[in-house]
Amino acid sequence: MLSIKTTTRAALLLGSLLIGASSALAETVLHRGNAGEPQTLDQAQTSINIEAFILKDLYEGLTIYDASGKVVPGTAESWAVSDDGTVYTFKLRADAKWSDGTPVTAEDFAFSFKRVEDPATAAKYANILYPIKNAEKINKGEAKVDELGVKVVDDKTLEITLERSTPFFLELLTHQTALPVSKASVAKNGTEFVKPGVMVSNGAYTLQAHVPNDSLTVVKNPNFWDAANTKIDKVVFYPIDDQAANVRRFEAKEMDIAYNFSSDQIERLRKSYGDQVRVAPWLATYYYTFDTREAPYNDVRVRRALSMAVDRDFLAKEIYNGSQLPSYSIVPPGMSGYGEPAKPDFASLSQLDREDEALKLMKEAGYGEGGKPLSIEIRYNTNPNHERVATAIADMWKTTFGAKVSLVNLDVASHYGYLQEGGKFNVARAGWVADYADPETFLALSISTNKTFNYSKYNNPEFDALMKKSYEEADPAARMKILHEADTILMNDQPIAPFLTQASLWLVSDRVKGWQDNAVDEHLSRFLSVSE
């Protein structure tokens, strides 16, 4: 039996060791506000950036964006490209594993890409992979799934053949639709593969819990090939689309990162939090779309008149406090090799002259004063900024045309779900963030065969023909010229009315290290750390 003195000394030593161990093993947790509940965690069904923020923590594609927004190797450690730019051979990392410890193979990627293009999957973003040989034909039921241009050379080598040279193909592969799924997990679990406790992922984190409309928790994946350099143990995403609540929780130190706050708070927040307020240029456009299936929005004169009556300068300065720029172009500036994006022919007029021309067009179309009454419903996703924009535009249309305007709002998932499923509307708010730094990502939205994102159901054979021609043009300068011609047609037809070139708005706590503003707005948790 130990003496009392010896037992006390032993107890103190044990306590000291436990305290030291507790400190050494302290879990680092990052709390991220995510601006809305994800519609899905299935790569094939995803469509919005708040889903991408989560999915890219869970999975890793062949290529990824690093902290600065540059395309770098992901699960593929290297690749080679044929001289004609149509064949890519990817070498997967030898130590790339799924969270269940099994190897990530070339077959997993081949299966994943085929799954996206299989018509039975009804993938919302199948067009992302259309550059792959036969992808579009397969997706439209014109070819067999096994004819997709992907070849498994061996377990760690994947060969992808394209329809034609695609300069932005490596950027396409960073998109969440190109993230792999575990073939074995999907075969075993079917649609249940996305659930906590079931999901098998290959990224820096695994899905621990998901309480809809409350939180989604991911934890560090010990089998990730770069786990040793992943500093954060747990990330909790909060789907808060109430921007005021988002800011309050950040200010209460309940969240380290808050995505998308109300722009009228910029000045106040900057005074209190300085460079924790991040306002960064972004390849993103804020626009309204008109349902061209229904009168009067099937009349180009009405669409142009409504667009002309919107004072973009007012929206940028008074509602967004200069954090966004007035725009008349669906393609934002800054695309390498593209030059000045196309604008409608009325963009050069003063606002007063635009309004005068708008009145003439509306009268010519038979609406407004002395004509048919104009009744407009604006739909938007719940958000104070979007509400202020909608209210301001409603007032502009009422003042200019005597229109009766009503507003309808839904949460972000329901709003986009309604538009993507082809629901009828008058005018709806939308935004587009570049999937890759090329004008095609914005222009392809309005191709008539784009069933998911062509909300306006715009159908112009001349525009479609130019877009088709651009895919067949190998010369980069000639291709950009063709895209510009298509852009000009689209902007003069105005099935969509661009209003603003967006900036990304984030609140990032001083305790978060490694954050870098970038134009693609990619911020993987694996590149961040937190200090107490």
N, C-alpha and C positions, 0 to 999 in steps of 0.2 A: 504494500500500500504506500502511495506517495504521501509525503508530508504536506501539510497545508501550504507551506511556503513554496515547495516545488510545484504543486498543483496550480497555484496562483500564477507563478512565472510561466508555466506551460500554457495556461489559458490566455495570458497576455500576448505570448508569442503567437498562438494560434489566431487570436483576434487580429493581430497586426498583419499576419499573412493573408487572412481573409479580406481585410480592408484593401491591401495591396492588390490582391487578385481581382477584387470588385472594381477597383479603379482601372486596372489594366484591361478588364473585360467589359468596361462600360460600353453600352450600345449607342452608336451614333445614329440619330434619327433626323431625317429631313422632312419638314412639313410643307407640302406644295398645294396652293390653291389652284384649281384647274378649270374654273369657269363653266362647268356643266357636267352632267352625267353622261358618260359614254354610251352610245347606242349599242356598241358591240365591242368585244375583244377578239373577234375573228378577223384575221388579216384580210380575208376575201370580202368581208362586208363593211370594212371601215371606210370612212369618207371625210372625217373632220379632224382638225389638228389636236383637239383635246384628247382624242383617242390615240393619235400618233405619239403624244407625249408619254402616254402610259406604255403603249405597245413597244416603243423603241427602248424602254428600260427593260422590258421582258424578253425581247427577241433581238437578234442581230442579223442583218442581211449580209450579202456578199460584200457590199461597200456601206460605209456610214459617213456622216458628217462629224468631224471632230469639234472641239469646243469653239474653234474660230469660224466654223461653217465651211471648212474645206473637205472635199471628198477624199477619204483615206480608206485603206483596207479594213474590212470588218472580219467576217468569218473567212473570207478569201484572203489569204496572206499575200497573193500576187496574181497577176493575170498577164496574158499575152494577147495581142490583137493582130489579126491577119492584115496584110498590106492593103486590101480593099476595104477594111473596116467592117466586115460583115461577120467575122467569126471571133468570138472571145473565148479563151480557154482559162478557166479559173482554177487555181490550186487552193484547196481548203486547208486550213490550219490542222496540223496533225493532232493538236491537243484540243480542238473544238469539240465540246461535248454538250449533250442535252442535260437538263437539270436532274434527270434520273441516272446520270452517269454513262449513258450509252453514247457512242460516237455520232457526231453530226456528219452525215454523208452527202455525197453529190446526189444520191437518189432522193434524199429528203427535199432538196431544192427542186429537182426535176418534178417530183410529185406535187410540191407546193405550187409551182408555176402552172402545171397542167390543171390542178384543182381550180385555180383562179380563172383559167380560160374555159373550163368545162361549162357549157350552157346550163347544166343542171345546178351548178353552184350559184348562178345569178349574181356574180360578183359585181359590186357597184363600181369598182375601179378597174375592170378588166382591161380597159383601153391603155392603162399605164404600161402593160407588157405587149401591146400591139406591135412594137418594132421586132419582136421575136418572130421568126419565120412561122407562118400559118396561124399565128395567134388570133388574128381578127377573124379569119375564116372559121376556125374552131369555135370561137365564141358566138358566131352567127349560125352555127350548125352546118357549115359548108365543108367541113373537114373533120376527120377523126381526132380525138384528143391525143392519141399516140403519135400524130404527125407534127406535134409541136417541135420547133427547132431546138430542143435541148437533148444532149447526149451525155450519158454517164460513161466516162472513159474508164474510171475506176472509182473506188470509194471516196477518194479525196480530189478527184478531177472532174470538173463539169465543163462541157463545151456548149456554148450557146451560139446558134446561127441566126442572124438577123435577115429581115426582108431586104434591107438596104442599109448602107452606112448611116448610123444615128449618132451624131456628135455628143449628145447628152445622155447616152445609154448608161454610163456609170452613175450619173446622177439619178436616173430613173430607178436604179437598183437600191437607192437609199430610201425609197418610199415605203410606207408601211405595208402596202399591198405586196411588195416583193420580199417581205419577211418570211422566213421558212416556218413550216409547221412540222412536227414530228410525225412522219408517216405512220409509225407504229402506234402512236397515241391516238391519232384520228381514226385509224382502223379499229382500235380497241374501244374508244369512247364515243365515236360519232360526234354529234354536235355538243356533247357534254365536255369536249376537250378544253373548253375555255373557262371552266369553273375552278375556283380555289380548291386545292387538294387533288385536282385532276390534271390541271394544265402542266405540260412538260415544255419548258422554254429553253432557249439557248443563249439568252442575253445575260446581262450582269445581275438581273434580279429574277425572282420567282414570285408568283402570285400567292400571297398568304391569305388574304381575306378581301371580300367585297360586300359592303353593305350599301345597296342602292340608295342614292341621294343622301348619303352620309359620309362614306369614306371608302377608299380602296388602298390596300396595303400590300407593298411588295418588299421582299427581304433579299438580302445578298445571296447570290447563287454560288455556292462553294465550287461547283463544277465549271464555272465560266473560265475560259482560257486566260483571262486577265484579272482574275479575282484578287490577286495579290495587290493590284493597283486600284482596286475599287474601295474607296475609303468609307463610304456611307453604308451602314448595316441595314437600315430600314428607311423606306420612303412611304409617307402617307399622303395620298392625293385626296383633296377635298373638292367635290363637285359643286362649287358655290357659284351660281350664276347671278346672285345678288351682289353687285359690285360694292355697295356700301358695306355689306356684311363682310365681304372679302377684305376691305381696307381695315375695318374694325378689328378683325381677327389678326391681321398683320400688326396693327398698332398695339394690340394686347399681347404680342409676342407668341400667339398661338400658331402662327404660320411664319415660316422663314421666307417663302416665296409666294407672291400673289400675282396671278396672271390676269391682265385686263381690268384695270380700274377705270372709274369714271374720269374723263378728261378734265372736267371742271374742277377736279381736285389737284391737278398738277402743281399749281402755284403753292397751295397750302402744304402739300406733301413735300415739295422741294425745300420749303422753309424749315420744315421739321426734320426731314430725313436726308437732305442733300443728295449725294450720289447713290443712295439706295433706291432712288427713283430712276428707272431705266426707260428712256424713250429712244428707240433705235429705228433707223430707216429699215423698211421691210419691202420685199417684193410681193406686195399685196394690194388689192383694189377693192374698194367699197362701192357697190353698185346697186341699182334697182333693176329688176327684170319685169317685163310686161308679158302677159299671157297672150301670145299672138293667135291663139285658137278662137278667141272671142272678140266680138265688136265691143268697143271701138278700137281695141288694142291691136287688131289685125290690120289697121290702117296706119301706114308709116307716117302720115301727116300728124296723127294724134300722138304717136310715140315721140316724134321729134318735138312737137309743141310742148308736151309735158316735160321733156328733158331740158328744153331751152329755157323754160320758166324757172328752173331750179338755180338759185344763186349759190354756186359752189364756194365762192369766197366767204360768204356768210357762214356756211356749214363749217369750213375749216377754221375760221378765226373765232366765231362766237360760240360754237358748240365744242370744237376740239382744241380751242386755245392754241392753235398753231402747231399742235402735235401731229396733224395730218395736213396734206397739201391738196388744194383744189385740183381736180383732174377731169379731163374729157376723154381719156384713153383707157381702154380695158387693159392694155399692156402697160405696166409701170415703166418709168425710165430706168436706165442702168443695165439693160440687157446687152451684153457684149456683142458688137457687130450689127446691132439692129438699128442704131441711130434713133432719131426722134420718133416715138410712137405715133400712129395715125390718130387724127382728131376729126370730129365731124366738121363740116364746112361752116357751121355757125359758131365755132369756138373762138374765132377771131373777132366777133362782134362784142360790143359792150353789153352789159346786162340789160340796159334799157332797150337797146336795139333788138336784142334777142327776144325780149318780152313782146315787143311790137310785132316781130316776125311770127312769134308763137301764136299771137291772137289771130293773125291773118290765116295761118295754117289751120287752126282749130275751126275758124269760121268756114274755111273752104271745105273742111271735112264734115261740116254740118252740126257742130257742137258748140256749146257755150251760149253767149248772149245772142238771142234771135234764132237759135237753133235748138237741137235736142239738149235736154239737161244732161249734165255730166256728173255721174255719181261714181266715186272711186273708193275702193277699199284697199288700204295699205296693210300688208302683213309684214311682221318683223319678229325676230327672236328676242325674247325678254332681256332687256339690257337698258339702263338709263340713257346711255349715249344714243342707242338706236331709237329709243322713244323720243328723245329730243329732236333727232334728225327727222323722224316721221312727222312729228308735230309741226316742225318748221316748214317742211315741204307741203304738208296739208294746207298750211296757211298761205304759202306761195300760190298753190293751185286754186285755192278759194279766191284770193285777191286778184289773180290774173284772169281766171276763166269763170269765176262764180261757181266753181265746182263744189259739190257736197262730198266731203271726204271723211271716211271713218277709219279707225285703226283697230287692228286685231293682232294680238301677240301670243306667242306660244314659247315654251322652253326650247332651247337650242336643238335638242334631239328631235322633238316633235315638229318643229318648224321645218328643218331640213328633210326630215322623213316625209313630210307632206309634199314638199316640192319634188323630191326625188321619186316619189311614187306616182307623180303625174297629177296631183290634185289641182283642181281649177282655182284660179285666183284672178285678181285684176293686176295689182302691182305688188311685188314682194322684194324685201331687202335681202341682199346676199353679199357675200364677200368671198374672194378667192386669194389664196396664198399659193405662190409658185411652188409646184412640186419639184421643179428643177429650173435652173436659170436660163430659160429659153422662152421666147414669145409664144411658141406652140402651146405651152401649158395653159395659157389664157385663151388663145384663139380656138383651140379644140373644144372648148366648152360649148360653142355654138354650132358645131357640125350637126347636121340634121339627124345623123344616126347615133349621136350621143344621148342615149335614153335617160341616163342618170342625171347629168349636170346641165343639159340644155333645157333649163326650167321654162324658158319662153316658148319652147317648141318651134324655134326659128327654123325656117326651111328656105334656103336660097341656093339653087343649083350652081350659080356662078361662084358663090363663096365656097361651097363644098368642093367644086372642081379645082379651085386654086389650092385649097388645103390638101387635096389628093396629090396635086402636082408638086407641092412642097415636100411631100414624103418621098417622092421619086427623084428629087433633085439632089445630086451628090455635091455640087459646087456650093460651098457655104455662102458666098456672097449672093449668088443667084437665088439660093433658097430663101435668104432673108428678104430679097426683093419681092419674091412671090408672096411671102407671108405678109409683107407690108401692103400689098395690093388687096389681099383678103381682109386685112385689118381695116383698110379704108372703106371697103364695102360694108363691113359690119358696123363701123362707127356712123356711117351715113344712114343706115337702115334703123339703127337704134332699137333693136329688140332688147338690148340692155343699155342702161344709162349710167355710165361711170360718174361718180361724184368726187371720190377722194382716193389719193394714194396713201395707203395706211402706214402707220408706224406701230411697232410692237410696244405695248405698255406693260411693264413689270415693276413690281416692288421686290427688291432682293435685299434681305437682311445683311448687315455687316458680318454676321457670323458665317455666312456662306462664302466660301473661297472657290476660285476657279471659274467664276461666271464670266463669259465674254459675249458682248453684244455681237450679233451677226445677222446678215440680211436674210438668211434662210430661217432664222428664229429657231435654231436647234440647240437644245440644252440638256443633253443626257446627264442623268444623275451620277453616272459612273465617273464623269469628269469633274464632279464637284466634291467639296468636303465641307464640314461644319466645325466651328471652334466654339467651345463653351465660354 
